[in-house]
Every structure is written in structure tokens, then in C-alpha cells.
């Protein structure tokens, strides 16, 4: 029975040790084949394969030359004391055994993997450097210009935040005039430093800067006056019968202030006082007192007028305006006659009258303006007319000089008193604007 199991044990032993069976049957030395556990990248064809590609003799020689060139380029000198490891021949191989032709591929299979395949797995897209590319790379690094040094920044400002301003050019012509022209700012005009909003020339006439205005002037008048006092009183011509002078210098003052661009409040005043001594050429009845002929009489007449008004601009522009307003005229007139230095009679009128005012100013040029002012009072039998024409000359922005003509006619009638006074003549005034 044991003899029957011998063939079975021999077969199991033969299949369990294939190397021994191969050596026993063929007489060939067993060869250990190694296969990579991971996929190997083919960098030349950019394809992936699970099995190494078999190379011919010429390709193996070229790869060895390439590896030698890579070694020389890397400037690594192998240690001569280290001998390459050569696998020892198997003790079972016979010295005189014949080798089949396919035995030549065994060393290639047992040879360790080439150095080229290792970086190809980690960096498949970067080919190994060649001998020719090294000098070109070094030459490129040598010819590269050195980095420019940044200019020294101003104290407190890093250089990376500084941007040099381009130079500005001066241009003249209808487009830019004679001011600074900046192409990098779209051609707009800026101030002298090159920053900020564009410079806009102020073309407002000097005479239109009347936010606050103060005036004082002198009026050389030609005087006409007629006075009547009492129901049966005589009408007395002060200039011809009482010897009052026909010319008189009157001081006129005024001020105005703008509440807004179109509303203004204003006030002005003047005071006229005449005094004369003369002998009467005819009898006069004044305040029920009879003054005989050749009586020496001292006469005096005084007129005070104070006006306060508010006007609005119906037309308001940079080169002129037209205003209408309302005012109140506080009028005081008094007439005094003294005879023999003993008898004195006085007639006076104090009245407040509403007044309508209007003014027009035009500025044809920046420093010269033309104007007209008018006022009118009509109440019962009393009337007042005031009109003036003048020209403004403004050598400075805040200072002006006015020259013109002015006429005032005052006719006040009551039940018992009558006063008619007229002045007209040239005037001049100085205006200060703030």
C-alpha cells in the first residue's frame, strides 16, 4: 500500500518546487522575475502600462550613455572603492552547461531599475536636463538684469505708495487759454499746485458784491423853497424874499444788507438846513403874524428825511438786477421866522408816508456799473418825488465811487400849512462793500 502512494508524493513534490523541477527536467538555472507593484510612466509616449517595456540592445546602450551624461552634469564622482554588486552564480548551475538563447534577457530583468525611471514616476512632466541645456540656463541667469533699486521715499511715506506725478505742460489757445493744462487729468484746468477742483474765474462785477454796503456822499443842491402858514397866510418864497442861498451842500448817508440773494433791506437819511437874514420887501403874514415892509427877518428852514425799506429782485443776474420794494419815509420839516429878535413863529410838519421804490443796476464791464433809483409818495395832497442817475466806478472789489445827479421834490399840504421844497444837483458818494 505504501508503494502505491509513491507516485502521488513524487508528483506533489514536483509541482511544489517548480524551480527544482525545472532544473531537474531542463538543466537550466532558475531566474527570479521582478515586476513593479505600481504603474510605470512612459514619459516619451505619455502613456501608462502595468508592465515594463522590453528594450533592445541599442536602447539600453543609449540609456546608459544618458545616465552617464546625467552623472557628469550633476558633477557627482563615483567612489572607486565601491564595486558594483554582481549577483553570484547559482551553485546548482553546471560550469559546462549550455545556455539557451533566451538566457540573455535574464540580467536585464534582474538588473536594478534605472535611475531615470525613479523621477519619472514622481515628476512625469519634467524631463531630465540635458548637457546642452545647462550652459543656456546659466547664461540666461547671467544676462538677466539686476533688480532696480527703489528710490528713497520721503519720511513717513513708503515708496510702494508713491506714484510720480507726470510733468505738466503749458498750452495756450482757445481750448486751454493761458492756464495750466494737465493731459493726465482729462485736460481740465486745476489750481497752481495741480490738485483740487478746477479753477473757475470769478466774473462777478465788483459792484454786485453788496451783501453789506455802506455809503456816504455829498450833494451840491440848487435850492427852491416856498412856505405858507395859516389860512390867510402869505406864500413866502424863501430864496427870493428872505435871501436864502440857492446852493447848498447836503450830506447823504445810507446802508443796505442782503437777507438772501434776492431780498435786501436798506435805509438812508439826509438833513438839509438853511439859514438867512434879510429885510422884507413886502408884507408877510405868517402864523397869523403880520410882518411889515423893511422889517428885518431872520429865516430858517430845515428838512429831515429818514427812509427804511425792503425790496426784492424781480430780475437778478450776475451783470445786473431790477428791484421793487416798499419803504416808509419819516419826514420832518420846520420853518422859523424871527422879527426884531423878539417875535418868533414856527411852522413844522412831522409825517410818515408809505413809499414805493425801484432800482435798476447794469454792469456792462466788471469795474463799471450804471444805475437808476426812484421813489414816489402820494398821500392826500402831499407828494414826494425822488430820482437819481449815477455811474459806479469800482477800482477795487470792496470799494466803489458813484457819480451822478439827484433831484427831490417835496410838496406837503395840510389844512393850515404848506411847504414846497425842491433840490437838484450833482452828487458823489463812496461805497464800501463787505
DRENTORTI-640809 format. One record per residue (C-alpha): residue number from 1; residue in one letter; x, y, z. Coordinates in Angstrom, 2 decimals. Example, Ala and Ser with C-alpha at 12.3 -4.5 7.8 and 13.67 -1.06 7.14 Angstrom:
! DRENTORTI-640809
+-----+------+---------+---------+---------+
: seq : type :      px :      py :      pz :
+-----+------+---------+---------+---------+
:   1 :    a :   12.30 :   -4.50 :    7.80 :
:   2 :    s :   13.67 :   -1.06 :    7.14 :
+-----+------+---------+---------+---------+
This chain:
! DRENTORTI-640809
+-----+------+---------+---------+---------+
: seq : type :      px :      py :      pz :
+-----+------+---------+---------+---------+
:   1 :    x :    0.00 :    0.00 :    0.00 :
:   2 :    x :    2.87 :    2.38 :    0.69 :
:   3 :    x :    4.30 :    1.60 :   -2.67 :
:   4 :    x :    1.06 :    2.71 :   -4.28 :
:   5 :    x :    1.41 :    6.23 :   -2.78 :
:   6 :    x :    4.96 :    6.89 :   -4.04 :
:   7 :    x :    3.92 :    8.19 :   -7.49 :
:   8 :    x :    1.46 :   10.62 :   -5.87 :
:   9 :    x :    4.07 :   12.02 :   -3.43 :
:  10 :    x :    6.56 :   12.40 :   -6.26 :
:  11 :    x :    4.03 :   14.42 :   -8.27 :
:  12 :    x :    3.22 :   16.69 :   -5.30 :
:  13 :    x :    6.92 :   17.29 :   -4.70 :
:  14 :    x :    7.49 :   18.09 :   -8.37 :
:  15 :    x :    4.70 :   20.68 :   -8.52 :
:  16 :    x :    5.53 :   22.21 :   -5.11 :
:  17 :    x :    9.12 :   23.08 :   -6.14 :
:  18 :    x :    8.91 :   24.30 :   -9.71 :
:  19 :    x :   12.50 :   25.54 :   -9.69 :
:  20 :    x :   13.82 :   22.19 :   -8.68 :
:  21 :    x :   11.55 :   20.51 :  -11.19 :
:  22 :    x :   12.76 :   22.88 :  -13.92 :
:  23 :    x :   16.37 :   22.19 :  -13.02 :
:  24 :    x :   15.74 :   18.51 :  -12.89 :
:  25 :    x :   13.94 :   18.36 :  -16.21 :
:  26 :    x :   15.75 :   21.03 :  -18.30 :
:  27 :    x :   19.04 :   21.52 :  -16.51 :
:  28 :    x :   18.52 :   25.42 :  -16.54 :
:  29 :    x :   19.21 :   27.72 :  -13.64 :
:  30 :    x :   16.04 :   29.28 :  -12.25 :
:  31 :    x :   15.59 :   33.00 :  -12.85 :
:  32 :    x :   13.69 :   35.32 :  -10.46 :
:  33 :    x :   11.50 :   37.76 :  -12.39 :
:  34 :    x :   10.61 :   41.04 :  -10.72 :
:  35 :    x :    7.57 :   43.06 :  -11.63 :
:  36 :    x :    6.77 :   46.54 :  -10.36 :
:  37 :    x :    3.91 :   46.82 :   -7.93 :
:  38 :    x :    2.76 :   50.17 :   -9.34 :
:  39 :    x :    2.21 :   51.51 :  -12.77 :
:  40 :    x :    5.28 :   52.87 :  -14.57 :
:  41 :    x :    5.02 :   56.06 :  -16.57 :
:  42 :    x :    6.25 :   56.17 :  -20.13 :
:  43 :    x :    7.46 :   59.75 :  -20.37 :
:  44 :    x :    8.26 :   59.53 :  -24.08 :
:  45 :    x :    4.83 :   58.44 :  -25.28 :
:  46 :    x :    2.89 :   59.85 :  -22.29 :
:  47 :    x :    1.10 :   56.52 :  -21.79 :
:  48 :    x :    0.73 :   54.26 :  -18.80 :
:  49 :    x :    1.36 :   50.50 :  -18.71 :
:  50 :    x :    1.30 :   47.93 :  -15.97 :
:  51 :    x :    4.26 :   46.00 :  -17.33 :
:  52 :    x :    7.78 :   47.25 :  -18.14 :
:  53 :    x :    8.53 :   47.64 :  -21.80 :
:  54 :    x :   11.28 :   45.45 :  -23.11 :
:  55 :    x :   14.12 :   47.49 :  -24.60 :
:  56 :    x :   16.50 :   46.48 :  -27.33 :
:  57 :    x :   20.27 :   46.49 :  -27.04 :
:  58 :    x :   20.59 :   49.87 :  -28.76 :
:  59 :    x :   18.04 :   51.47 :  -26.44 :
:  60 :    x :   19.83 :   50.05 :  -23.41 :
:  61 :    x :   23.14 :   51.49 :  -24.63 :
:  62 :    x :   21.53 :   54.89 :  -25.23 :
:  63 :    x :   20.01 :   54.87 :  -21.74 :
:  64 :    x :   23.39 :   54.02 :  -20.24 :
:  65 :    x :   25.02 :   56.89 :  -22.14 :
:  66 :    x :   22.24 :   59.20 :  -20.97 :
:  67 :    x :   22.74 :   58.15 :  -17.38 :
:  68 :    x :   26.48 :   58.70 :  -17.72 :
:  69 :    x :   25.83 :   62.18 :  -19.15 :
:  70 :    x :   23.44 :   62.94 :  -16.31 :
:  71 :    x :   26.05 :   61.82 :  -13.83 :
:  72 :    x :   28.67 :   64.11 :  -15.43 :
:  73 :    x :   26.23 :   67.04 :  -15.47 :
:  74 :    x :   25.37 :   66.51 :  -11.83 :
:  75 :    x :   29.14 :   66.58 :  -11.15 :
:  76 :    x :   28.92 :   63.54 :   -8.92 :
:  77 :    x :   32.08 :   61.40 :   -8.97 :
:  78 :    x :   31.55 :   57.75 :   -8.01 :
:  79 :    x :   33.75 :   56.33 :   -5.30 :
:  80 :    x :   36.29 :   53.92 :   -6.93 :
:  81 :    x :   36.48 :   51.89 :   -3.75 :
:  82 :    x :   32.85 :   50.89 :   -4.10 :
:  83 :    x :   32.46 :   47.97 :   -6.53 :
:  84 :    x :   29.21 :   47.36 :   -8.26 :
:  85 :    x :   27.31 :   44.48 :   -6.86 :
:  86 :    x :   27.28 :   41.45 :   -9.19 :
:  87 :    x :   24.91 :   38.65 :   -8.41 :
:  88 :    x :   26.80 :   35.43 :   -7.68 :
:  89 :    x :   26.15 :   32.49 :   -9.96 :
:  90 :    x :   23.98 :   29.80 :   -8.62 :
:  91 :    x :   25.77 :   26.86 :   -7.03 :
:  92 :    x :   23.50 :   24.42 :   -8.82 :
:  93 :    x :   24.44 :   25.61 :  -12.34 :
:  94 :    x :   26.95 :   23.43 :  -14.07 :
:  95 :    x :   30.06 :   25.10 :  -15.48 :
:  96 :    x :   29.79 :   23.44 :  -18.83 :
:  97 :    x :   26.09 :   23.67 :  -19.24 :
:  98 :    x :   24.85 :   25.16 :  -22.41 :
:  99 :    x :   22.67 :   28.27 :  -22.18 :
: 100 :    x :   19.69 :   28.78 :  -24.39 :
: 101 :    x :   19.44 :   31.96 :  -26.46 :
: 102 :    x :   16.75 :   33.41 :  -24.18 :
: 103 :    x :   19.14 :   33.45 :  -21.21 :
: 104 :    x :   20.45 :   36.84 :  -22.37 :
: 105 :    x :   17.40 :   38.68 :  -21.07 :
: 106 :    x :   17.86 :   37.41 :  -17.54 :
: 107 :    x :   20.47 :   40.05 :  -16.44 :
: 108 :    x :   18.23 :   42.81 :  -17.78 :
: 109 :    x :   15.40 :   41.51 :  -15.67 :
: 110 :    x :   17.50 :   41.18 :  -12.53 :
: 111 :    x :   19.32 :   44.47 :  -13.03 :
: 112 :    x :   18.14 :   47.15 :  -10.63 :
: 113 :    x :   15.80 :   49.74 :  -12.15 :
: 114 :    x :   17.45 :   52.59 :  -13.98 :
: 115 :    x :   17.84 :   55.96 :  -12.31 :
: 116 :    x :   15.77 :   57.56 :  -14.99 :
: 117 :    x :   12.62 :   55.69 :  -14.07 :
: 118 :    x :   12.53 :   56.90 :  -10.47 :
: 119 :    x :   11.96 :   60.63 :  -11.11 :
: 120 :    x :    9.63 :   59.81 :  -13.97 :
: 121 :    x :    7.06 :   58.45 :  -11.53 :
: 122 :    x :    7.05 :   61.50 :   -9.22 :
: 123 :    x :    7.59 :   64.14 :  -11.94 :
: 124 :    x :    6.39 :   62.75 :  -15.24 :
: 125 :    x :    6.05 :   66.16 :  -16.90 :
: 126 :    x :    9.61 :   67.39 :  -16.18 :
: 127 :    x :   12.23 :   65.78 :  -18.44 :
: 128 :    x :   15.73 :   65.23 :  -17.20 :
: 129 :    x :   18.15 :   68.07 :  -18.02 :
: 130 :    x :   20.49 :   67.53 :  -20.89 :
: 131 :    x :   24.09 :   68.57 :  -21.33 :
: 132 :    x :   23.22 :   71.31 :  -23.81 :
: 133 :    x :   20.55 :   72.99 :  -21.69 :
: 134 :    x :   22.84 :   73.64 :  -18.74 :
: 135 :    x :   25.04 :   76.34 :  -20.33 :
: 136 :    x :   22.00 :   78.05 :  -21.84 :
: 137 :    x :   20.29 :   78.20 :  -18.47 :
: 138 :    x :   23.35 :   79.59 :  -16.73 :
: 139 :    x :   23.85 :   82.11 :  -19.50 :
: 140 :    x :   20.26 :   83.27 :  -19.14 :
: 141 :    x :   20.74 :   83.74 :  -15.42 :
: 142 :    x :   23.91 :   85.72 :  -16.01 :
: 143 :    x :   22.38 :   88.02 :  -18.66 :
: 144 :    x :   19.30 :   88.78 :  -16.56 :
: 145 :    x :   19.46 :   92.45 :  -15.50 :
: 146 :    x :   19.86 :   93.08 :  -11.79 :
: 147 :    x :   16.77 :   94.31 :   -9.95 :
: 148 :    x :   16.44 :   98.07 :   -9.88 :
: 149 :    x :   16.74 :   99.75 :   -6.54 :
: 150 :    x :   13.69 :  101.64 :   -5.40 :
: 151 :    x :   14.20 :  105.36 :   -4.82 :
: 152 :    x :   14.33 :  106.62 :   -1.32 :
: 153 :    x :   10.85 :  107.53 :   -0.07 :
: 154 :    x :   10.05 :  110.70 :    1.74 :
: 155 :    x :    9.86 :  110.47 :    5.52 :
: 156 :    x :    6.66 :  108.84 :    6.63 :
: 157 :    x :    5.60 :  107.56 :    3.19 :
: 158 :    x :    6.58 :  104.09 :    1.91 :
: 159 :    x :    7.87 :  104.01 :   -1.62 :
: 160 :    x :    5.29 :  101.48 :   -2.77 :
: 161 :    x :    2.56 :  104.03 :   -2.17 :
: 162 :    x :    4.26 :  106.84 :   -4.02 :
: 163 :    x :    3.42 :  107.49 :   -7.61 :
: 164 :    x :    5.41 :  110.07 :   -9.52 :
: 165 :    x :    3.33 :  112.86 :  -10.94 :
: 166 :    x :    3.84 :  113.47 :  -14.67 :
: 167 :    x :    5.11 :  116.84 :  -15.69 :
: 168 :    x :    2.51 :  119.40 :  -16.58 :
: 169 :    x :    2.70 :  121.31 :  -19.82 :
: 170 :    x :    1.78 :  124.88 :  -20.53 :
: 171 :    x :   -0.53 :  125.32 :  -23.52 :
: 172 :    x :   -2.13 :  128.38 :  -24.95 :
: 173 :    x :   -5.04 :  128.63 :  -27.28 :
: 174 :    x :   -8.81 :  128.84 :  -27.36 :
: 175 :    x :   -9.18 :  125.47 :  -25.61 :
: 176 :    x :   -6.89 :  125.97 :  -22.65 :
: 177 :    x :   -6.26 :  129.70 :  -22.54 :
: 178 :    x :   -3.09 :  130.59 :  -20.66 :
: 179 :    x :   -3.62 :  128.32 :  -17.68 :
: 180 :    x :   -2.02 :  125.04 :  -16.73 :
: 181 :    x :   -3.18 :  122.11 :  -18.86 :
: 182 :    x :   -2.98 :  118.57 :  -17.44 :
: 183 :    x :   -3.36 :  115.78 :  -20.05 :
: 184 :    x :   -3.48 :  113.00 :  -17.43 :
: 185 :    x :   -6.47 :  114.63 :  -15.78 :
: 186 :    x :   -8.53 :  114.69 :  -18.95 :
: 187 :    x :   -7.31 :  118.14 :  -19.96 :
: 188 :    x :   -9.11 :  120.01 :  -17.22 :
: 189 :    x :   -7.69 :  123.11 :  -15.60 :
: 190 :    x :   -6.58 :  122.78 :  -12.00 :
: 191 :    x :   -5.08 :  125.08 :   -9.42 :
: 192 :    x :   -1.45 :  126.12 :   -9.26 :
: 193 :    x :   -0.39 :  123.05 :   -7.26 :
: 194 :    x :   -2.03 :  120.62 :   -9.68 :
: 195 :    x :   -4.54 :  119.33 :   -7.15 :
: 196 :    x :   -8.09 :  120.07 :   -6.12 :
: 197 :    x :  -11.06 :  121.25 :   -8.15 :
: 198 :    x :  -10.68 :  123.22 :  -11.36 :
: 199 :    x :  -10.03 :  126.94 :  -11.02 :
: 200 :    x :  -13.13 :  128.87 :  -12.08 :
: 201 :    x :  -12.56 :  132.53 :  -12.81 :
: 202 :    x :  -14.90 :  134.78 :  -10.88 :
: 203 :    x :  -16.56 :  137.08 :  -13.41 :
: 204 :    x :  -18.96 :  138.72 :  -10.95 :
: 205 :    x :  -18.74 :  142.52 :  -11.30 :
: 206 :    x :  -17.27 :  144.32 :   -8.35 :
: 207 :    x :  -20.38 :  146.44 :   -7.95 :
: 208 :    x :  -22.52 :  143.35 :   -7.33 :
: 209 :    x :  -20.73 :  142.43 :   -4.08 :
: 210 :    x :  -23.27 :  144.26 :   -1.97 :
: 211 :    x :  -24.07 :  141.77 :    0.78 :
: 212 :    x :  -23.34 :  144.60 :    3.22 :
: 213 :    x :  -22.94 :  148.06 :    1.75 :
: 214 :    x :  -22.26 :  151.40 :    3.42 :
: 215 :    x :  -22.49 :  154.73 :    1.58 :
: 216 :    x :  -21.69 :  158.33 :    2.34 :
: 217 :    x :  -21.92 :  161.21 :   -0.13 :
: 218 :    x :  -22.14 :  164.94 :   -0.67 :
: 219 :    x :  -24.87 :  166.52 :   -2.67 :
: 220 :    x :  -24.48 :  170.03 :   -4.09 :
: 221 :    x :  -28.06 :  171.21 :   -4.44 :
: 222 :    x :  -29.83 :  174.01 :   -6.16 :
: 223 :    x :  -32.48 :  175.11 :   -3.68 :
: 224 :    x :  -36.08 :  176.24 :   -4.27 :
: 225 :    x :  -38.48 :  176.71 :   -1.35 :
: 226 :    x :  -41.92 :  178.17 :   -0.77 :
: 227 :    x :  -43.73 :  178.24 :    2.56 :
: 228 :    x :  -47.26 :  179.20 :    3.55 :
: 229 :    x :  -48.59 :  179.15 :    7.10 :
: 230 :    x :  -52.13 :  179.93 :    8.23 :
: 231 :    x :  -55.39 :  180.01 :    6.35 :
: 232 :    x :  -54.84 :  183.61 :    5.39 :
: 233 :    x :  -51.08 :  183.36 :    5.40 :
: 234 :    x :  -48.86 :  184.60 :    2.65 :
: 235 :    x :  -46.92 :  182.35 :    0.36 :
: 236 :    x :  -43.28 :  183.14 :    1.04 :
: 237 :    x :  -40.53 :  182.43 :   -1.44 :
: 238 :    x :  -37.59 :  181.84 :    0.84 :
: 239 :    x :  -34.92 :  182.23 :   -1.80 :
: 240 :    x :  -36.15 :  185.48 :   -3.36 :
: 241 :    x :  -37.93 :  187.19 :   -0.45 :
: 242 :    x :  -35.88 :  186.03 :    2.52 :
: 243 :    x :  -32.50 :  185.93 :    0.84 :
: 244 :    x :  -31.69 :  182.25 :    1.29 :
: 245 :    x :  -28.91 :  180.96 :   -0.85 :
: 246 :    x :  -29.77 :  178.91 :   -3.89 :
: 247 :    x :  -26.98 :  176.36 :   -3.41 :
: 248 :    x :  -26.38 :  174.09 :   -0.52 :
: 249 :    x :  -24.19 :  171.06 :    0.19 :
: 250 :    x :  -26.16 :  168.19 :    1.68 :
: 251 :    x :  -24.70 :  165.15 :    3.41 :
: 252 :    x :  -26.38 :  161.87 :    2.41 :
: 253 :    x :  -25.74 :  158.53 :    4.18 :
: 254 :    x :  -27.12 :  155.04 :    3.62 :
: 255 :    x :  -26.60 :  151.34 :    4.21 :
: 256 :    x :  -28.03 :  148.07 :    2.90 :
: 257 :    x :  -27.74 :  144.37 :    3.64 :
: 258 :    x :  -28.82 :  141.30 :    1.73 :
: 259 :    x :  -31.07 :  138.88 :    3.57 :
: 260 :    x :  -30.83 :  136.47 :    0.64 :
: 261 :    x :  -29.80 :  136.55 :   -2.99 :
: 262 :    x :  -32.97 :  138.41 :   -3.97 :
: 263 :    x :  -34.12 :  140.25 :   -0.81 :
: 264 :    x :  -32.45 :  143.34 :    0.58 :
: 265 :    x :  -33.15 :  145.70 :    3.46 :
: 266 :    x :  -31.90 :  149.26 :    3.24 :
: 267 :    x :  -32.02 :  152.65 :    4.93 :
: 268 :    x :  -30.82 :  156.15 :    4.10 :
: 269 :    x :  -31.12 :  159.64 :    5.53 :
: 270 :    x :  -30.30 :  163.24 :    4.69 :
: 271 :    x :  -30.62 :  166.53 :    6.54 :
: 272 :    x :  -30.96 :  169.97 :    4.95 :
: 273 :    x :  -30.74 :  173.21 :    6.95 :
: 274 :    x :  -30.93 :  176.73 :    5.50 :
: 275 :    x :  -30.45 :  179.96 :    7.44 :
: 276 :    x :  -30.60 :  183.56 :    6.14 :
: 277 :    x :  -31.26 :  187.18 :    7.27 :
: 278 :    x :  -32.96 :  189.77 :    5.04 :
: 279 :    x :  -35.28 :  192.86 :    5.04 :
: 280 :    x :  -38.75 :  192.24 :    3.74 :
: 281 :    x :  -39.75 :  193.90 :    0.51 :
: 282 :    x :  -43.46 :  193.30 :    1.09 :
: 283 :    x :  -45.80 :  192.48 :    3.92 :
: 284 :    x :  -45.99 :  188.87 :    5.05 :
: 285 :    x :  -48.48 :  187.04 :    7.19 :
: 286 :    x :  -47.01 :  184.01 :    8.83 :
: 287 :    x :  -48.75 :  182.09 :   11.60 :
: 288 :    x :  -51.26 :  184.94 :   11.83 :
: 289 :    x :  -48.44 :  187.42 :   12.47 :
: 290 :    x :  -48.03 :  190.46 :   10.22 :
: 291 :    x :  -44.51 :  191.35 :    9.09 :
: 292 :    x :  -44.35 :  194.82 :    7.61 :
: 293 :    x :  -42.15 :  196.07 :    4.80 :
: 294 :    x :  -38.48 :  196.76 :    5.64 :
: 295 :    x :  -38.73 :  194.57 :    8.70 :
: 296 :    x :  -35.51 :  192.69 :    9.31 :
: 297 :    x :  -36.37 :  189.00 :    9.47 :
: 298 :    x :  -34.19 :  186.02 :   10.23 :
: 299 :    x :  -35.45 :  182.88 :    8.48 :
: 300 :    x :  -34.52 :  179.20 :    8.81 :
: 301 :    x :  -35.83 :  176.09 :    7.11 :
: 302 :    x :  -34.85 :  172.53 :    7.99 :
: 303 :    x :  -35.82 :  169.25 :    6.27 :
: 304 :    x :  -35.02 :  165.80 :    7.67 :
: 305 :    x :  -35.85 :  162.61 :    5.81 :
: 306 :    x :  -35.23 :  159.05 :    7.01 :
: 307 :    x :  -36.25 :  156.11 :    4.88 :
: 308 :    x :  -36.39 :  152.40 :    5.74 :
: 309 :    x :  -37.33 :  149.93 :    3.02 :
: 310 :    x :  -37.36 :  146.34 :    1.86 :
: 311 :    x :  -37.06 :  145.39 :   -1.78 :
: 312 :    x :  -36.95 :  142.18 :   -3.81 :
: 313 :    x :  -35.18 :  141.39 :   -7.05 :
: 314 :    x :  -37.57 :  140.62 :   -9.88 :
: 315 :    x :  -34.59 :  140.13 :  -12.18 :
: 316 :    x :  -31.32 :  139.10 :  -10.59 :
: 317 :    x :  -28.23 :  138.19 :  -12.56 :
: 318 :    x :  -24.51 :  138.42 :  -12.43 :
: 319 :    x :  -24.46 :  141.52 :  -14.65 :
: 320 :    x :  -27.42 :  143.39 :  -13.23 :
: 321 :    x :  -30.71 :  143.36 :  -11.34 :
: 322 :    x :  -34.09 :  145.07 :  -11.15 :
: 323 :    x :  -35.66 :  145.63 :   -7.72 :
: 324 :    x :  -39.04 :  146.77 :   -6.46 :
: 325 :    x :  -39.86 :  147.49 :   -2.84 :
: 326 :    x :  -41.80 :  149.32 :   -0.19 :
: 327 :    x :  -40.48 :  151.87 :    2.26 :
: 328 :    x :  -41.61 :  154.29 :    4.92 :
: 329 :    x :  -40.44 :  157.89 :    4.76 :
: 330 :    x :  -40.29 :  159.66 :    8.12 :
: 331 :    x :  -40.36 :  163.33 :    7.11 :
: 332 :    x :  -39.83 :  166.34 :    9.33 :
: 333 :    x :  -39.95 :  169.92 :    8.05 :
: 334 :    x :  -39.81 :  173.13 :   10.07 :
: 335 :    x :  -39.77 :  176.81 :    9.14 :
: 336 :    x :  -38.92 :  179.62 :   11.56 :
: 337 :    x :  -39.19 :  183.40 :   11.18 :
: 338 :    x :  -37.84 :  185.84 :   13.78 :
: 339 :    x :  -38.50 :  189.61 :   13.66 :
: 340 :    x :  -36.88 :  192.29 :   15.80 :
: 341 :    x :  -35.20 :  189.45 :   17.66 :
: 342 :    x :  -38.40 :  189.26 :   19.68 :
: 343 :    x :  -41.16 :  187.73 :   17.63 :
: 344 :    x :  -40.61 :  184.12 :   16.60 :
: 345 :    x :  -43.06 :  181.99 :   14.68 :
: 346 :    x :  -42.51 :  178.34 :   13.68 :
: 347 :    x :  -44.41 :  176.01 :   11.41 :
: 348 :    x :  -43.48 :  172.29 :   11.35 :
: 349 :    x :  -44.80 :  169.09 :    9.82 :
: 350 :    x :  -44.00 :  165.57 :   11.03 :
: 351 :    x :  -45.44 :  162.84 :    8.88 :
: 352 :    x :  -44.76 :  159.24 :    7.97 :
: 353 :    x :  -45.65 :  158.31 :    4.44 :
: 354 :    x :  -45.58 :  155.00 :    2.59 :
: 355 :    x :  -43.21 :  154.94 :   -0.31 :
: 356 :    x :  -42.80 :  152.79 :   -3.42 :
: 357 :    x :  -39.19 :  152.29 :   -4.52 :
: 358 :    x :  -37.47 :  150.80 :   -7.51 :
: 359 :    x :  -33.89 :  150.45 :   -8.68 :
: 360 :    x :  -32.07 :  149.20 :  -11.74 :
: 361 :    x :  -28.37 :  148.38 :  -11.97 :
: 362 :    x :  -26.46 :  147.19 :  -15.01 :
: 363 :    x :  -22.78 :  146.21 :  -15.12 :
: 364 :    x :  -21.53 :  146.29 :  -18.73 :
: 365 :    x :  -17.97 :  145.60 :  -17.59 :
: 366 :    x :  -16.51 :  144.22 :  -14.41 :
: 367 :    x :  -15.41 :  147.53 :  -12.88 :
: 368 :    x :  -18.11 :  149.92 :  -14.14 :
: 369 :    x :  -21.84 :  149.91 :  -13.50 :
: 370 :    x :  -24.81 :  152.10 :  -14.36 :
: 371 :    x :  -27.81 :  152.61 :  -12.10 :
: 372 :    x :  -31.07 :  154.42 :  -11.51 :
: 373 :    x :  -33.04 :  154.78 :   -8.25 :
: 374 :    x :  -36.55 :  156.16 :   -7.93 :
: 375 :    x :  -39.05 :  156.71 :   -5.12 :
: 376 :    x :  -42.58 :  158.10 :   -5.02 :
: 377 :    x :  -45.03 :  159.10 :   -2.31 :
: 378 :    x :  -48.65 :  160.02 :   -2.90 :
: 379 :    x :  -50.87 :  160.62 :    0.10 :
: 380 :    x :  -53.80 :  163.01 :    0.13 :
: 381 :    x :  -52.41 :  166.33 :   -1.10 :
: 382 :    x :  -48.81 :  165.50 :   -0.26 :
: 383 :    x :  -46.37 :  164.22 :   -2.83 :
: 384 :    x :  -42.70 :  163.39 :   -2.99 :
: 385 :    x :  -40.56 :  162.52 :   -5.98 :
: 386 :    x :  -37.00 :  161.31 :   -5.69 :
: 387 :    x :  -34.96 :  160.17 :   -8.68 :
: 388 :    x :  -31.24 :  159.64 :   -9.23 :
: 389 :    x :  -29.00 :  158.60 :  -12.13 :
: 390 :    x :  -25.42 :  157.56 :  -11.44 :
: 391 :    x :  -22.42 :  155.59 :  -12.60 :
: 392 :    x :  -20.37 :  153.26 :  -10.39 :
: 393 :    x :  -16.64 :  153.08 :  -10.78 :
: 394 :    x :  -15.15 :  150.19 :   -8.78 :
: 395 :    x :  -11.33 :  150.22 :   -8.80 :
: 396 :    x :  -11.34 :  147.55 :   -6.09 :
: 397 :    x :  -13.66 :  144.68 :   -5.27 :
: 398 :    x :  -14.84 :  146.17 :   -1.97 :
: 399 :    x :  -14.59 :  149.88 :   -2.77 :
: 400 :    x :  -16.62 :  151.90 :   -5.26 :
: 401 :    x :  -17.18 :  155.52 :   -6.20 :
: 402 :    x :  -20.51 :  156.80 :   -7.54 :
: 403 :    x :  -21.04 :  159.99 :   -9.53 :
: 404 :    x :  -24.46 :  161.19 :  -10.64 :
: 405 :    x :  -27.38 :  163.59 :  -10.50 :
: 406 :    x :  -30.25 :  163.60 :   -7.99 :
: 407 :    x :  -33.46 :  165.58 :   -7.68 :
: 408 :    x :  -36.05 :  165.69 :   -4.86 :
: 409 :    x :  -39.35 :  167.49 :   -4.96 :
: 410 :    x :  -41.33 :  167.72 :   -1.70 :
: 411 :    x :  -44.84 :  169.13 :   -1.68 :
: 412 :    x :  -46.61 :  168.86 :    1.68 :
: 413 :    x :  -50.07 :  170.29 :    2.09 :
: 414 :    x :  -52.26 :  170.26 :    5.17 :
: 415 :    x :  -55.31 :  172.26 :    6.12 :
: 416 :    x :  -53.21 :  175.07 :    7.57 :
: 417 :    x :  -49.65 :  174.51 :    6.36 :
: 418 :    x :  -47.96 :  174.32 :    3.04 :
: 419 :    x :  -44.35 :  173.60 :    2.29 :
: 420 :    x :  -42.83 :  173.20 :   -1.13 :
: 421 :    x :  -39.15 :  172.44 :   -1.32 :
: 422 :    x :  -37.07 :  171.31 :   -4.27 :
: 423 :    x :  -33.45 :  170.27 :   -4.54 :
: 424 :    x :  -31.49 :  169.07 :   -7.52 :
: 425 :    x :  -27.84 :  168.84 :   -8.35 :
: 426 :    x :  -24.77 :  166.65 :   -8.76 :
: 427 :    x :  -23.64 :  164.27 :   -6.05 :
: 428 :    x :  -20.78 :  161.96 :   -5.32 :
: 429 :    x :  -20.51 :  159.14 :   -2.80 :
: 430 :    x :  -18.08 :  156.48 :   -1.65 :
: 431 :    x :  -19.30 :  152.90 :   -1.17 :
: 432 :    x :  -17.71 :  150.18 :    0.94 :
: 433 :    x :  -18.83 :  146.57 :    0.32 :
: 434 :    x :  -18.34 :  143.63 :    2.64 :
+-----+------+---------+---------+---------+
